[in-house]
Amino acid sequence: MCMAACPYTGVRSFNWEEPKYPVDHAVGDADVPKHQKHVVEKCTFCYQRLAREEVPACMELCPARARHFGDFDDPDSEVSKLVKERSCEQLLASEGTKPSVYYLV
């Protein structure tokens, strides 16, 4: 029901089948929750990595630096400066969803 109620299209995914991996076992951080059949998932911004004061895996793995992550409460952080300096958009901000993800234009 969360997928039907979610105002954001394509944010959640439903695992219809048992997860398949390109190798014989799951890969990635050992403390990541395992993918399960018949479960709805969405990005968690790698909360387990944030708890260890590390950046999300997508930040570490993106060679083009197309993603930025940081603390909006810190006006000197890279993300705060980028949002102030560049044009950006947020999904469904007009609906009062208070998104914290910004898309730089």
C-alpha positions, 0 to 999 in steps of 0.5 A, spaced: 500 500 500 505 504 501 507 504 493 500 506 491 500 512 497 507 514 495 506 521 491 513 520 488 513 516 482 518 510 481 521 511 488 520 505 491 521 498 488 517 491 489 522 485 489 517 480 486 523 475 486 528 472 490 534 477 489 539 475 484 547 477 485 552 477 479 556 473 484 555 467 488 553 471 494 551 478 496 556 484 495 557 491 499 557 493 506 556 487 511 551 491 515 546 492 509 539 489 510 539 483 505 534 484 500 528 480 500 522 477 496 516 480 496 518 487 500 518 494 498 524 498 498 527 505 496 534 508 497 536 509 505 542 514 503 546 508 506 544 510 513 549 504 516 554 508 512 552 515 515 552 512 522 559 510 521 560 518 518 561 515 511 558 518 505 553 513 501 556 508 497 553 512 491 557 518 492 564 514 493 562 510 487 560 515 482 567 517 478 563 523 475 561 526 481 554 527 479 552 526 486 553 531 492 551 529 499 551 533 506 548 537 511 544 543 509 544 545 516 551 547 515 551 553 511 559 552 509 557 545 507 558 543 499 551 542 498 548 548 502 553 552 497 551 548 491 543 549 492 544 557 494 549 558 487 545 554 482 538 553 480 535 547 483 528 543 483 525 539 488 520 533 486 513 535 489 515 541 493 508 544 492 504 539 495 507 540 502 512 534 502 518 537 504 523 534 500 530 534 502 533 532 495 535 537 490 536 536 483 541 541 480 539 544 474 
